[in-house]
Amino acid sequence: MLKISANPSRESRRFEYAPGVAFWVRPVTASILQELRRGCLTSRLAPNPKTRQLENLDELDDVKFDAALADYILERWEGVAGEDGGALPVTAENKKLVLDQLALSEFIWAAAKSLDTAGAELKNC
């Protein structure tokens, strides 16, 4: 039997990338993505070519959505330095910078996906 929680955890977990380098990553679920997406929608009136009437059209601001997702998924880190060699502060801008690094992005997304599937538990009947 598959047991599914109605309220999956949004708590972050620590994932070690390399000795002395770790990231605290939050799970990404469909409902979380929907919530983040909703906050990045803008509505405008646009003509519908079929009906020739004005209708509300929702448009996703991709830049705003990417920033919101990066800010959500990465809670904090340790052992990450900036160009000057000093500790890189955990800010929304720096979170996006970290996720712009291909190897780190792949690692962090894999960690988030592993958390997403951890909520469903198989139970023997």
Secondary structure as the mmCIF struct_conf table of DSSP 4:
data_model
#
loop_
_struct_conf.conf_type_id
_struct_conf.id
_struct_conf.beg_label_comp_id
_struct_conf.beg_label_asym_id
_struct_conf.beg_label_seq_id
_struct_conf.end_label_comp_id
_struct_conf.end_label_asym_id
_struct_conf.end_label_seq_id
STRN STRN1 LEU A 2 LYS A 3
BEND BEND1 ALA A 6 ASN A 7
STRN STRN2 ARG A 13 ALA A 18
TURN_TY1_P TURN_TY1_P1 PRO A 19 GLY A 20
STRN STRN3 VAL A 21 VAL A 25
HELX_RH_AL_P HELX_RH_AL_P1 ALA A 30 ARG A 38
TURN_TY1_P TURN_TY1_P2 GLY A 39 CYS A 40
STRN STRN4 LEU A 41 PRO A 47
TURN_TY1_P TURN_TY1_P3 PRO A 49 THR A 51
BEND BEND2 GLN A 53 GLN A 53
STRN STRN5 LEU A 54 LEU A 60
HELX_RH_AL_P HELX_RH_AL_P2 ASP A 62 ILE A 73
STRN STRN6 LEU A 74 GLU A 78
BEND BEND3 GLY A 79 GLY A 79
STRN STRN7 ALA A 81 ALA A 81
TURN_TY1_P TURN_TY1_P4 GLU A 83 ASP A 84
BEND BEND4 GLY A 85 GLY A 86
STRN STRN8 ALA A 87 ALA A 87
HELX_LH_PP_P HELX_LH_PP_P1 LEU A 88 PRO A 89
HELX_RH_AL_P HELX_RH_AL_P3 ALA A 92 LEU A 99
TURN_TY1_P TURN_TY1_P5 ASP A 100 ASP A 100
BEND BEND5 GLN A 101 GLN A 101
HELX_RH_AL_P HELX_RH_AL_P4 LEU A 102 ASP A 116
HELX_RH_3T_P HELX_RH_3T_P1 THR A 117 GLY A 119
STRN STRN9 GLU A 121 LEU A 122
#
